Amino acid sequence: MMQTVTDALAYLHAMGLDRLDAQLLALHVAGRPAHDRAWLLTHDTGTLPAPALASLQTLAQRRLQGEPIAYLTGHKAFYGLDLQVDARVLVPRPDTETLVDWALEVLAPTPNATVVDLGTGSGAIALALKHTRPALRVQAVDYSADALTVAQANAQRLGLEVAFAQGSWLSGVTGPFHAIVSNPPYIREDDEHMPALRHEPRQALTAGADGLDDIRAIVDQARQRLLPNGWLLLEHGYDQAPAVRALLMAAGFTEVQSRQDLAGIERCSGGNWA
Ligand SMILES: C[S@@+](CC[C@H](N)C(=O)[O-])C[C@H]1O[C@@H](n2cnc3c(N)ncnc32)[C@H](O)[C@@H]1O
């Protein structure tokens, strides 16, 4: 019978959970933040109340069935922000921080620049931009009302002013913008990784037979909404950089280039609208 924090961690490990997941779930049921792993060491002989133990068992089973840990704890750290997430939105990925870095770089010459995040999901990109550069005028669009509810709640909780709009890509906003940034759906419909992503919203993930349907739509629309010298920056799949660069060049963008993610793979491409 597990009762102490140490017992609970051993039990989760025996169930097949990896060490980090077990620690994150134990912290969650103990009401501690995810970064407070020292608490597990200093309270190793402390007992967990029966309701916490019951909830830990349920969460561990859901984790073993493949649910993202962020949906189970309700939190995901992104660009230094604690975002609340659930199954209505994609779990923000660390690789997307590369896109935020790049956007901050191109926006640096204009402190109060206007920028829009297309397909904002949890609000991750828009909120990271506003948090890092409070003078930026940040808008964010999603066509999912559910996602916008999550994003707006994150903005409110974090005290960050972002103008949210519901619509398909640029149809919901006017602009013009100094930068348009997006981490759109880009997975091929028949991609072999889709079963592993089954807990996340399908409309956040897939984009037609080659995964480029949404990127094509955004590239096409962005041309009418960028200010002279404005930037369009897009996240895409690990093997899509040449195709996305070709789309940008064919649409008339200049300075077309790609950036690598944390694993050294080209995962963002963008261009300037001269
Ligand atoms: C890959 S998720 C990215 C979420 C978030 N930006 C992030 O990086 O974690 C793509 C998002 O695009 C939204 N989306 C899909 N099609 C859209 C469309 N036509 N117009 C606006 N948003 C759309 C989805 O609802 C989803 O929230």
Ligand as a Chemical Component Dictionary entry (heavy atoms), coordinates in Angstrom:
data_LIG
# 
_chem_comp.id                   LIG 
_chem_comp.type                 NON-POLYMER 
_chem_comp.pdbx_formal_charge   0 
_chem_comp.three_letter_code    LIG 
# 
loop_
_chem_comp_atom.comp_id 
_chem_comp_atom.atom_id 
_chem_comp_atom.alt_atom_id 
_chem_comp_atom.type_symbol 
_chem_comp_atom.charge 
_chem_comp_atom.model_Cartn_x 
_chem_comp_atom.model_Cartn_y 
_chem_comp_atom.model_Cartn_z 
_chem_comp_atom.pdbx_ordinal 
LIG C1  C1  C 0  -0.095 23.513 -34.572 1  
LIG S1  S1  S 1  -1.346 24.352 -33.650 2  
LIG C2  C2  C 0  -0.355 25.682 -32.976 3  
LIG C3  C3  C 0  -0.857 26.203 -31.656 4  
LIG C4  C4  C 0  0.097  27.237 -31.007 5  
LIG N1  N1  N 0  0.341  28.357 -31.890 6  
LIG C5  C5  C 0  1.417  26.590 -30.622 7  
LIG O1  O1  O 0  2.428  26.872 -31.281 8  
LIG O2  O2  O -1 1.437  25.814 -29.648 9  
LIG C6  C6  C 0  -2.242 25.106 -34.961 10 
LIG C7  C7  C 0  -3.425 25.983 -34.539 11 
LIG O3  O3  O 0  -4.016 26.507 -35.748 12 
LIG C8  C8  C 0  -5.438 26.536 -35.593 13 
LIG N2  N2  N 0  -6.016 26.539 -36.947 14 
LIG C9  C9  C 0  -6.147 25.503 -37.814 15 
LIG N3  N3  N 0  -6.699 25.918 -38.972 16 
LIG C10 C10 C 0  -6.901 27.264 -38.828 17 
LIG C11 C11 C 0  -7.427 28.278 -39.689 18 
LIG N4  N4  N 0  -7.855 27.990 -40.917 19 
LIG N5  N5  N 0  -7.466 29.554 -39.222 20 
LIG C12 C12 C 0  -7.024 29.852 -37.972 21 
LIG N6  N6  N 0  -6.520 28.934 -37.116 22 
LIG C13 C13 C 0  -6.464 27.664 -37.531 23 
LIG C14 C14 C 0  -5.747 25.305 -34.752 24 
LIG O4  O4  O 0  -7.009 25.438 -34.126 25 
LIG C15 C15 C 0  -4.550 25.288 -33.785 26 
LIG O5  O5  O 0  -4.860 26.002 -32.610 27 
# 
loop_
_chem_comp_bond.comp_id 
_chem_comp_bond.atom_id_1 
_chem_comp_bond.atom_id_2 
_chem_comp_bond.value_order 
_chem_comp_bond.pdbx_ordinal 
LIG C1  S1  SING 1  
LIG S1  C2  SING 2  
LIG S1  C6  SING 3  
LIG C2  C3  SING 4  
LIG C3  C4  SING 5  
LIG C4  N1  SING 6  
LIG C4  C5  SING 7  
LIG C5  O1  DOUB 8  
LIG C5  O2  SING 9  
LIG C6  C7  SING 10 
LIG C7  O3  SING 11 
LIG C7  C15 SING 12 
LIG O3  C8  SING 13 
LIG C8  N2  SING 14 
LIG C8  C14 SING 15 
LIG N2  C9  SING 16 
LIG N2  C13 SING 17 
LIG C9  N3  DOUB 18 
LIG N3  C10 SING 19 
LIG C10 C11 SING 20 
LIG C10 C13 DOUB 21 
LIG C11 N4  SING 22 
LIG C11 N5  DOUB 23 
LIG N5  C12 SING 24 
LIG C12 N6  DOUB 25 
LIG N6  C13 SING 26 
LIG C14 O4  SING 27 
LIG C14 C15 SING 28 
LIG C15 O5  SING 29 
# 
